[in-house]
Amino acid sequence: VQLQAYGGGLVQAGGSLRLSCTASGRTVSRAIMGWFRQAPGEERKFVAVIARSGGSTSYADSVKGRFTISRDNAKNTVYLQMTSLEPEDTAVYYCVADWHLISSSWYRDSEYDYWGQGTLVTVSS
């Protein structure tokens, strides 16, 4: 399974970006999918996750109300719509997938078997 993340870039504070992550090699319709991010000099942190059906989502407190995760299983793709971006959102964003997680494990990066290559989001003040 390969995950290809794209959509990052440079945006001013208050702006919006949409990240996409497309999987190849296996259908992800039954995978838990999510996003983590890593800012310079910091550890990698959970951002958002979406359940297999798309009916259940969860967000880090820092992005709740500003970011929306969604998925299109027909396109084997997960999205992260980011609005009201802040300089603190600057990071490399990684998409993740796994087929065997229970909900209590969704927030731990070590639990995910598949990772995209990362896409850089830079928010200027």
C-alpha positions as CSV (number, residue, x, y, z in Angstrom):
1,V,0.0,0.0,0.0
2,Q,1.3,3.4,-0.9
3,L,-0.2,6.7,0.3
4,Q,0.4,9.9,-1.7
5,A,-0.3,13.1,0.1
6,Y,-0.5,16.4,-1.7
7,G,-2.0,19.8,-1.4
8,G,0.4,21.5,0.9
9,G,1.8,25.0,0.3
10,L,2.3,28.5,1.6
11,V,-0.8,30.3,2.8
12,Q,-1.4,33.5,4.9
13,A,-2.9,33.3,8.3
14,G,-6.7,33.0,8.1
15,G,-6.5,31.2,4.8
16,S,-7.5,27.7,3.8
17,L,-5.9,24.7,2.2
18,R,-7.2,21.2,1.4
19,L,-4.9,18.3,1.7
20,S,-5.6,15.0,-0.2
21,C,-4.2,11.6,0.3
22,T,-4.7,8.9,-2.3
23,A,-4.0,5.2,-1.7
24,S,-2.8,2.7,-4.2
25,G,-2.3,-1.0,-4.0
26,R,-5.3,-1.7,-1.8
27,T,-8.7,-0.3,-1.4
28,V,-9.0,1.7,1.8
29,S,-12.8,1.5,2.2
30,R,-12.3,-0.6,5.3
31,A,-9.3,1.3,6.7
32,I,-9.1,3.8,9.5
33,M,-7.5,6.9,7.9
34,G,-6.1,10.0,9.5
35,W,-3.6,12.8,9.6
36,F,-0.7,13.6,11.8
37,R,1.6,16.6,11.7
38,Q,5.1,17.4,12.8
39,A,6.3,21.0,13.3
40,P,10.0,21.9,13.2
41,G,11.7,20.7,16.4
42,E,8.6,19.1,17.7
43,E,7.3,15.5,18.0
44,R,4.7,14.2,15.6
45,K,1.1,14.9,16.8
46,F,-2.3,13.6,16.0
47,V,-4.6,15.9,13.9
48,A,-7.7,14.0,12.8
49,V,-9.0,10.5,12.1
50,I,-12.0,9.1,10.2
51,A,-13.6,5.7,10.6
52,R,-14.1,3.2,7.9
53,S,-17.6,4.3,7.1
54,G,-16.8,8.0,7.4
55,G,-19.5,8.3,10.1
56,S,-17.2,8.8,13.0
57,T,-14.4,11.4,13.1
58,S,-12.2,12.8,15.8
59,Y,-9.9,15.8,16.0
60,A,-7.1,17.3,18.1
61,D,-8.4,20.1,20.3
62,S,-6.0,22.5,18.5
63,V,-7.8,22.0,15.2
64,K,-11.4,21.3,16.3
65,G,-13.8,23.6,14.5
66,R,-11.3,24.6,11.9
67,F,-10.3,21.4,10.2
68,T,-12.6,18.8,8.6
69,I,-11.6,15.3,7.6
70,S,-13.5,13.4,5.0
71,R,-13.1,10.5,2.7
72,D,-14.2,9.3,-0.7
73,N,-13.8,5.5,-0.8
74,A,-14.7,5.4,-4.5
75,K,-11.5,7.5,-5.1
76,N,-9.5,5.7,-2.4
77,T,-8.8,9.2,-1.0
78,V,-9.0,11.0,2.3
79,Y,-9.1,14.8,2.6
80,L,-8.3,17.3,5.3
81,Q,-10.0,20.7,4.7
82,M,-8.1,23.3,6.8
83,T,-9.6,26.7,7.4
84,S,-8.7,29.7,9.6
85,L,-5.1,28.6,9.4
86,E,-2.7,29.9,12.0
87,P,1.1,30.1,12.0
88,E,1.0,27.3,14.6
89,D,-0.4,25.0,12.0
90,T,2.9,25.1,10.1
91,A,4.1,21.5,9.8
92,V,4.6,18.6,7.6
93,Y,1.3,16.7,7.4
94,Y,1.3,13.0,7.1
95,C,-1.7,10.8,6.1
96,V,-2.0,7.4,7.7
97,A,-4.0,4.2,7.2
98,D,-4.5,1.0,9.1
99,W,-7.0,-1.8,8.9
100,H,-6.8,-3.2,12.4
101,L,-7.1,-0.4,14.9
102,I,-9.6,-0.1,17.7
103,S,-10.8,3.4,18.5
104,S,-8.5,3.8,21.6
105,S,-5.5,3.4,19.3
106,W,-6.5,6.0,16.7
107,Y,-4.5,8.8,18.4
108,R,-1.1,7.1,18.6
109,D,1.2,7.4,15.6
110,S,3.0,4.2,16.4
111,E,-0.2,2.2,15.8
112,Y,-0.4,3.0,12.1
113,D,1.2,0.7,9.6
114,Y,1.0,2.9,6.5
115,W,2.2,6.4,6.1
116,G,2.3,8.9,3.2
117,Q,5.5,10.9,2.5
118,G,4.3,14.1,4.0
119,T,3.3,17.4,2.6
120,L,4.5,20.7,3.9
121,V,2.0,23.4,5.1
122,T,3.5,26.8,5.9
123,V,1.2,29.5,7.4
124,S,2.7,33.0,7.3
125,S,1.6,35.7,9.8
